[in-house]
Amino acid sequence: MGFKVAFIGAGGVAFTRTILTDLLCVPAFRDMEVSFTDIDPDNLARVTALCQRDIEANGLSIRIHSTTDRREALRGARYVVNAVRVGGLQAFEKDIEVPLRYGIDQCVGDTLCAGGIFYGQRGIPVVLDFCRDIREVAEPDCLLLNYSNPNAMLTWACIKYGGVRTLGLCHGVQGGHHQIAGALGLKKEQVDIVCAGINHQTWYVKVAHEGQDLTGRILPAYEADETLRRQEKVRIDMLKRFGYYSTESNGHLSEYVPWYRKRLDEIGQWISLDSWILGETGGYLRVCRESQDWFRTDFPNWMEAPPKSYTPETRSEEHGSWIIEALETGRMYRGHFNVMNRGCIPNLPDECVVEVPCFVDRNGIAVPKVGDLPLGCAAVCSASIWVQRLSVEAAVAGDDVLLRQAMMMDPLVGAVCNPPEIWQLVDEMLVAEAPWLPQYGPAIEAARARLEKGRADGTLIPVREGFQGSNRLPVRTPEELARDRKGRALAGKTEKGR
């Protein structure tokens, strides 16, 4: 089948290699055209070499077109996969460290809360540039598959302001599906689910086996499992109080609501340090640092390891390849995607991005009407939707008043900080992330002047200088990872893209 797939942010090895492998597991796609682009030429070269070696080992004649020229990579593409991290780990560090000075302790910081809001401010103008290039040089009606976070915010901006068909994709639903099935003593294939909500706050509103509703059995099953009781305290507590299980990990969920991380001395009661994703302070930043260092150090060994095999058994559950296969071949695929609501969930705003079940075949992407969310679940989502909406409009307009309002409305930021503290925090973050926030030029200069004046006259609000968080683990060196097989495997698949 003659079509082109372009990867933006292709320097993130694990994600790029996974999606490309998935696509080339489809026999009909063995002649497709592939292009990679990234702003880091070194990582781009490494990932290209690794993926090209896989292609040749599988006897295919595809040659990856690898370039730092984004428009050239996008030229003629029918599908574009976006997996960028705008600002890389240098900016991500600011998302975590600056809020910590104000007592805001985040585990991930890439979807909501202070870190997620500023990640959106960096990412939205850049993805709108991607959309402009797609409109101008890609195939007409090109489909953008957005894997970058904050997923709902970026997808919202692309749909409303980018003029490009866009789906937001995430694997949270699949991960929770496996976990629920295991807790119930079943295989994933034996459990039918329907999820609805917003990205990273989607709810399993239907869980069934052979037509029997199992929703009421989830809580007893989790409470009976010692490991789940230890690792999923926030998700279990939310299940008790709202009646439905959340798709997202314990650490992610803990920072989207106001109750579990607002008192630093209580955070440890709600999290586990068994894995970073269960609530560790700055956990995702730590493993991303380890991943980056590990890939650079260990790359020669990656090239010596056995190549990927393009077989059905090696295909992952990431939605991207299944969507493209359905559109190109007509084989139906059902998955949960992020789309504009437009009445799909009537008790959430029409203009918001929801994560709901969709169907794909050669005729396109069908979004059925799910119906109302349970009222409590809708209330939790609605609080986040207004933060997302304010954040999107702030990023597009470069409006720091809307940005400050988004921070005030954020559930965890508002639970920890009062309005003057939030105003000063925004000033600090604008100045710290100035290189990646060109739309805020005048606001950054005004923030810098206020901070300088406050330092001079002693009127700045005191902060926690040097505070590292309540539950933090040290970043491991490549040498330490080399002695830790589990940590090495995690580092090898963590970072989605630069």
C-alpha positions in Angstrom: 0.0 0.0 0.0 1.5 3.3 -1.1 1.3 5.8 1.7 3.7 7.7 4.0 3.9 7.9 7.8 6.0 10.7 9.3 7.3 10.6 12.9 7.9 13.9 14.7 10.0 13.5 17.8 11.5 10.4 16.3 14.6 10.7 18.6 12.7 9.0 21.4 13.8 5.4 20.8 11.4 3.2 22.6 8.2 4.9 21.3 9.3 5.4 17.7 10.7 1.9 17.4 7.5 0.4 18.9 5.1 2.2 16.6 7.2 1.5 13.5 7.5 -2.2 14.5 3.7 -2.3 14.9 3.1 -0.9 11.5 5.5 -3.3 9.8 3.8 -6.2 11.4 1.0 -5.6 9.0 1.9 -7.5 5.7 0.1 -4.9 3.6 2.3 -2.1 4.9 5.7 -3.6 3.9 6.1 -1.0 1.1 5.0 2.1 2.9 7.2 5.2 3.1 8.7 6.3 6.4 10.2 9.5 7.5 11.7 10.5 10.9 12.4 14.0 12.1 13.7 15.4 15.4 15.6 18.6 16.5 18.3 16.4 18.1 20.4 15.1 15.2 22.4 12.7 17.4 19.3 10.9 18.9 17.7 11.0 15.5 20.7 9.3 13.9 20.8 6.6 16.6 17.1 5.7 16.4 17.3 5.7 12.6 20.2 3.3 12.6 18.5 1.0 15.0 15.2 1.0 13.1 16.9 0.6 9.7 18.8 -2.4 11.0 15.5 -3.9 12.1 13.9 -3.3 8.7 16.8 -4.9 6.8 16.9 -7.9 9.2 13.3 -8.5 8.3 14.1 -8.5 4.6 12.3 -5.3 3.7 13.5 -2.7 1.2 12.1 0.4 3.1 14.6 3.1 3.5 13.9 5.6 6.4 14.1 9.2 5.3 15.7 10.8 8.4 16.0 14.6 8.5 16.0 17.5 10.9 13.9 19.4 8.3 10.4 18.9 9.6 8.6 20.2 6.5 10.6 17.8 4.3 9.7 14.9 6.6 6.0 15.8 6.5 5.9 16.3 2.7 3.3 14.0 1.2 2.5 12.2 4.5 -0.9 10.6 5.0 -0.3 10.0 8.7 1.8 11.9 11.2 2.8 10.5 14.6 3.6 13.2 17.2 5.7 12.2 20.2 7.6 15.4 21.1 8.6 16.7 24.5 9.0 20.4 24.0 11.9 21.7 26.0 13.2 18.2 26.7 14.3 17.3 30.2 15.7 20.7 30.8 12.2 22.2 30.8 10.6 19.2 32.4 12.9 19.8 35.4 11.5 23.3 35.8 7.9 21.8 35.8 8.8 19.7 38.8 11.4 21.7 40.8 9.8 25.2 40.8 6.4 24.1 42.1 8.2 22.1 44.8 9.4 25.4 46.2 5.7 26.1 46.9 4.9 22.7 48.4 3.4 21.3 45.2 4.7 17.8 45.1 4.0 16.1 41.7 4.7 12.5 40.6 4.5 13.1 36.8 3.6 16.7 36.1 2.8 16.3 32.4 -1.0 16.4 32.2 -2.5 18.7 34.8 -1.3 20.5 37.9 1.5 23.2 37.6 3.8 21.0 35.5 1.1 19.9 33.1 -0.2 23.4 32.6 3.2 24.8 31.7 4.0 21.7 29.6 0.9 22.7 27.6 2.1 26.3 27.3 5.3 25.1 25.7 3.7 22.4 23.5 0.6 24.1 22.1 2.4 26.7 19.9 4.7 24.1 18.6 2.0 21.6 17.6 0.2 24.4 15.9 3.3 24.9 13.9 3.2 21.2 13.0 -0.4 21.7 11.9 0.5 24.5 9.7 3.2 22.4 8.0 0.8 19.5 7.7 -1.8 21.7 6.0 0.7 23.0 3.6 2.8 20.0 2.6 1.2 16.7 3.7 -1.5 14.8 1.9 -4.9 16.5 2.0 -6.9 15.3 5.0 -3.8 14.0 6.7 -4.4 12.4 10.1 -2.3 13.5 13.1 -1.9 10.9 15.8 -1.0 12.8 18.9 0.8 10.8 21.6 2.4 13.9 23.3 1.2 15.2 26.7 -0.7 17.0 28.0 -2.7 15.0 25.5 -6.1 16.5 25.9 -4.8 20.1 25.7 -2.6 19.5 22.6 -5.4 17.5 20.9 -7.9 20.3 21.7 -5.6 23.0 20.3 -5.0 21.0 17.1 -8.7 20.4 16.5 -9.8 23.9 17.4 -7.0 26.0 16.0 -4.8 23.7 13.9 -7.2 22.8 11.1 -5.9 19.2 11.0 -7.8 16.0 11.7 -6.4 14.9 15.1 -6.8 11.9 17.4 -5.2 11.9 20.9 -3.9 8.5 21.8 -2.9 7.0 25.1 -2.4 3.4 26.5 -3.9 4.0 30.0 -7.1 2.2 29.2 -5.3 -0.9 28.0 -3.1 -0.9 31.1 -6.0 -0.7 33.5 -7.9 -3.3 31.5 -5.1 -5.9 32.0 -5.0 -5.0 35.8 -8.8 -5.3 36.3 -8.9 -8.6 34.5 -6.1 -10.0 36.6 -7.7 -8.9 39.8 -10.9 -10.7 38.8 -8.9 -13.8 37.9 -9.6 -13.5 34.2 -7.7 -12.8 31.0 -8.0 -9.4 29.4 -9.7 -11.0 26.3 -12.4 -12.3 28.7 -13.4 -8.9 30.1 -15.4 -6.4 28.1 -15.0 -2.8 29.0 -16.4 0.6 28.2 -14.4 3.7 29.4 -15.5 7.3 29.3 -14.1 10.5 30.7 -11.1 12.7 29.8 -7.5 11.5 29.2 -5.9 10.2 32.4 -9.2 10.6 34.2 -11.3 8.1 32.2 -13.6 5.7 34.1 -14.4 2.1 33.6 -18.1 2.6 33.4 -18.8 -0.9 32.2 -16.9 -4.1 33.1 -18.5 -7.4 32.1 -17.7 -11.1 31.5 -19.9 -13.2 29.2 -22.7 -10.6 29.6 -22.5 -10.4 33.4 -21.8 -7.0 34.9 -18.7 -7.2 37.1 -18.4 -3.6 38.1 -19.5 -4.3 41.7 -16.8 -7.0 42.0 -13.8 -4.7 41.3 -13.5 -3.1 44.8 -13.6 -6.5 46.7 -11.1 -8.0 44.3 -8.7 -5.1 44.7 -9.0 -5.1 48.5 -8.3 -8.8 48.6 -5.1 -8.4 46.6 -2.1 -7.5 48.9 -0.1 -6.0 46.1 -2.9 -3.9 44.7 -3.9 -2.7 48.2 -0.3 -1.5 48.7 0.2 0.0 45.3 -3.1 1.5 44.3 -4.3 3.3 47.4 -5.5 6.4 45.6 -7.3 4.5 42.9 -9.0 2.2 45.4 -10.0 5.2 47.6 -11.5 7.0 44.5 -13.3 3.7 43.6 -14.8 3.6 47.1 -16.0 7.2 47.0 -17.1 7.6 43.4 -18.1 4.0 42.5 -15.9 3.5 39.4 -12.3 2.7 38.8 -9.9 5.2 37.1 -7.8 4.3 34.1 -4.8 6.1 35.3 -2.0 5.0 37.6 -1.9 5.8 41.3 0.8 8.5 40.9 -0.9 10.2 37.9 -4.3 10.2 39.6 -3.0 11.5 42.9 -1.9 14.8 41.3 -5.2 15.5 39.4 -7.4 15.9 42.4 -7.1 18.0 45.6 -7.1 15.4 48.3 -4.0 13.1 48.3 -0.9 15.3 47.8 -1.9 18.6 49.5 -0.3 17.8 52.9 3.4 16.8 52.4 3.4 14.7 55.6 0.5 12.6 54.4 1.6 11.8 50.8 3.5 8.7 51.9 0.2 7.2 53.1 -1.3 7.3 49.6 1.6 6.2 47.4 4.0 3.3 46.9 7.7 3.4 46.0 7.5 0.0 44.3 7.6 1.9 41.0 7.9 5.5 40.0 4.4 5.5 38.5 2.8 4.8 41.9 3.5 8.2 43.3 7.2 8.9 43.8 8.0 12.6 43.9 9.4 13.6 40.5 9.3 9.9 39.6 8.8 10.3 35.8 11.5 13.0 35.7 13.9 10.6 37.4 13.3 7.6 35.0 13.4 9.9 32.0 16.8 11.1 33.1 17.9 7.5 33.6 16.5 6.6 30.2 18.3 9.3 28.3 21.6 8.6 30.0 21.2 4.8 29.5 20.4 5.1 25.8 23.4 7.2 25.1 25.7 5.0 27.1 24.3 1.7 26.0 23.5 2.4 22.4 26.3 0.1 21.0 24.7 -2.8 22.9 21.3 -2.0 21.4 22.9 -2.3 18.0 24.4 -5.7 18.9 21.2 -7.1 20.4 18.8 -9.2 18.2 16.7 -7.0 15.9 13.0 -6.7 16.2 11.0 -9.3 14.4 7.9 -8.1 12.5 5.4 -10.8 13.5 1.9 -10.7 15.0 3.4 -11.7 18.4 5.6 -8.6 18.5 2.9 -6.1 17.8 2.0 -3.9 20.8 -1.4 -2.6 22.0 -0.6 1.0 21.1 -3.5 2.3 19.0 -1.6 3.9 16.2 -0.9 1.0 13.9 -4.4 -0.6 14.4 -6.1 2.7 13.4 -4.0 3.0 10.2 -4.6 -0.6 9.4 -8.4 -0.2 9.8 -8.4 3.0 7.6 -6.3 1.4 4.9 -7.6 -2.1 4.8 -11.1 -1.9 6.2 -10.5 -4.3 9.1 -12.5 -2.9 11.9 -10.7 -1.7 15.1 -12.3 -0.6 18.4 -10.3 1.5 20.8 -10.6 4.4 23.2 -9.4 7.7 21.6 -9.3 11.3 22.6 -11.8 13.3 20.4 -13.8 16.5 20.7 -16.9 15.7 22.8 -19.7 17.2 20.6 -22.4 15.5 22.6 -20.8 12.1 23.1 -20.9 12.6 26.9 -23.8 15.0 27.3 -23.0 16.0 30.9 -19.6 17.3 29.9 -19.1 20.4 27.8 -19.5 20.0 24.0 -16.2 21.8 23.5 -13.8 19.6 25.4 -11.7 16.6 24.5 -13.1 13.3 25.9 -11.6 9.8 25.9 -14.3 7.4 24.6 -14.7 4.1 22.7 -14.5 4.6 18.9 -14.7 2.4 15.8 -12.5 2.6 12.8 -12.7 1.0 9.3 -12.2 2.2 5.7 -15.1 4.6 6.1 -13.4 6.6 8.8 -13.6 7.0 12.6 -17.0 6.6 14.2 -17.6 8.1 17.7 -20.8 6.6 19.2 -22.8 8.5 21.9 -21.7 7.1 25.3 -24.3 9.0 27.4 -24.0 10.8 30.7 -21.1 9.9 33.1 -22.1 9.1 36.6 -22.6 12.5 38.3 -19.6 12.3 40.6 -17.3 11.1 37.9 -18.5 14.0 35.7 -17.8 16.5 38.4 -14.2 15.3 38.8 -13.7 15.5 35.0 -15.4 18.9 34.8 -12.9 20.5 37.3 -10.0 19.4 35.1 -11.7 20.4 31.8 -11.9 24.0 32.9 -8.2 24.0 33.7 -7.5 22.5 30.3 -9.7 25.1 28.5 -8.1 28.0 30.3 -4.7 26.6 29.5 -5.4 26.1 25.8 -6.7 29.6 25.4 -3.8 31.1 27.4 -1.2 29.3 25.3 -2.8 30.3 22.0 -3.2 34.0 23.0 -0.1 34.3 25.2 -2.4 35.6 27.9 -0.8 35.3 31.3 -4.0 36.3 33.1 -5.8 33.2 31.7 -2.6 31.2 32.6 -2.8 32.4 36.2 -6.5 31.6 36.3 -5.8 28.1 35.1 -3.3 27.6 37.9 -5.8 28.9 40.5 -8.5 26.5 39.2 -6.1 23.5 39.2 -7.3 21.2 42.0 -3.9 20.4 43.5 -2.4 23.8 43.0 -5.5 25.4 44.6 -5.4 23.0 47.5 -1.8 23.8 48.4 -1.3 27.5 47.5 -3.3 30.7 48.1 -3.8 33.3 45.3 -0.7 35.5 46.1 1.5 32.3 46.2 0.0 31.2 42.8 0.7 34.6 41.2 4.4 34.5 42.4 4.7 30.8 41.3 3.5 31.7 37.8 6.1 34.6 37.7 8.8 32.2 38.7 7.8 29.6 36.1 7.5 32.1 33.3 11.0 33.3 34.0 12.5 29.8 34.4 10.9 28.6 31.2 11.3 31.7 29.1 13.3 30.1 26.3 10.3 27.9 25.4 7.5 30.4 25.9 8.0 33.0 23.1 4.3 33.9 23.2 4.7 35.4 26.7 7.5 37.9 25.9 6.0 41.0 27.6 4.6 38.9 30.5 7.9 37.3 31.2 9.7 40.7 31.3 7.0 42.0 33.7 7.4 38.9 35.9 11.1 39.2 36.0 10.8 42.8 37.1 8.4 41.9 39.9 10.7 39.1 41.1 13.7 41.4 41.1 11.9 44.1 43.0 10.6 41.6 45.5 14.1 40.3 46.1 15.4 43.8 46.5 12.8 45.1 49.0 12.2 41.8 50.8 8.5 41.4 49.8 8.7 38.0 48.1 6.6 35.3 49.7 9.0 32.8 51.5 9.4 29.5 49.7 10.9 26.1 50.5 14.5 26.7 49.2 16.2 23.4 48.2 13.2 21.3 49.0 13.4 17.9 47.1 10.0 16.6 47.8 8.5 14.2 50.4 9.1 10.9 48.7 12.1 11.2 46.3 14.6 8.6 45.0 18.0 9.4 43.5 18.7 9.3 39.8 20.7 6.2 39.1 23.8 6.3 36.9 24.3 4.1 33.8 26.7 2.0 35.9 24.1 1.5 38.6 21.5 0.6 36.0 23.9 -1.9 34.4 23.7 -3.8 37.7 19.8 -3.6 37.9 18.0 -5.6 35.2 14.6 -4.3 36.2 15.6 -0.7 36.2 17.5 -1.2 32.9 14.4 -2.5 31.2 12.3 0.4 32.5 14.9 2.9 31.4 14.9 1.3 27.9 11.2 2.0 27.3 10.4 5.2 29.2 11.0 8.3 27.2 8.5 8.8 24.4 10.3 11.6 22.6 12.3 14.8 23.0 
